[in-house]
Amino acid sequence: MPFVVDNSVVSGWFIGNQATPYTEGVAALLLEDKAFAPALWHLELANVLRTACKRGRLIAQDARTIIENLAELPIEIDRDTPGPAAVLSLALRYDLSSYDAAYLELALRLQRPIATRDDALAEAAWAAGVGVVKIPSK
């Protein structure tokens, strides 16, 4: 089943100390399925890579390679960015950042669960009725 993926999961694919069995499980799901992300995902991704470079966890060339590799994955960027009123409404209702509210808005609009490691976003996804991607046990 297609799902919405947030940056907390994607970061685990290329930053060693962020990797978990959950992030690896979500990556494996992309072998058979596709994911969606809001347009702001690109900005968040660039910021995570920049921070990793600044902290010496990555070099710039590796960051560029990561971007190229991620472009090959079945992650569809949703360009129908919601207006600030919709994002604010969800952010206030579920006590989320506006960035996390954008992921929740997309999940609600597509009626898809969210793959996230963010506790507040996961709680909001369950409360809103879309839920969180569960990884099958091996």
Residue pairs with C-beta under 8 A, 6 or more apart in sequence:
1 33
1 112
1 113
2 33
2 34
2 35
2 36
2 110
2 112
3 29
3 33
3 35
3 36
3 112
3 113
3 114
3 115
3 133
4 35
4 36
4 37
4 103
4 106
4 107
4 110
4 112
4 113
4 114
4 115
5 26
5 35
5 36
5 37
5 75
5 114
5 115
5 116
6 37
6 41
6 100
6 103
6 114
6 115
6 116
6 117
6 118
6 121
7 41
7 44
7 45
7 48
8 18
8 116
8 117
8 118
8 121
9 22
9 23
9 26
9 115
9 116
9 117
10 23
10 41
10 45
10 70
11 18
11 23
11 48
12 18
12 19
12 20
12 22
12 23
12 24
12 117
13 19
13 23
13 27
14 58
14 66
15 48
15 52
15 57
15 58
16 57
17 57
20 117
21 135
22 117
22 135
23 117
25 135
25 136
26 115
26 133
26 135
28 135
29 35
29 115
29 133
29 135
30 73
30 74
30 75
33 74
34 74
34 75
34 76
35 73
35 74
35 75
35 76
35 115
36 75
36 76
36 77
36 78
36 106
36 110
36 112
37 75
37 76
37 77
37 78
37 103
37 106
38 77
38 78
38 81
38 102
38 103
38 105
38 106
39 77
39 78
39 79
39 81
40 81
40 99
40 102
41 75
41 77
42 77
44 99
45 67
45 70
46 67
49 58
49 63
49 66
49 67
50 63
52 58
52 63
53 59
53 60
53 63
58 66
78 106
78 110
80 109
81 102
82 102
82 105
82 109
84 98
86 105
87 98
87 101
87 102
87 105
88 98
88 101
90 96
90 101
90 104
90 105
90 108
90 124
90 128
91 97
91 98
91 100
91 101
94 101
94 104
94 120
94 123
94 124
94 127
94 128
95 120
95 124
96 104
96 120
96 121
96 124
100 118
100 120
100 121
100 124
103 114
103 116
103 121
104 114
104 121
104 124
104 125
104 128
104 130
106 112
107 113
107 114
107 125
107 128
107 130
108 128
108 129
108 130
111 130
112 130
113 125
113 130
113 131
113 132
113 133
114 121
114 122
114 125
114 130
114 131
114 132
114 133
115 132
115 133
116 122
116 125
116 132
116 133
122 132
125 131
125 132
126 132
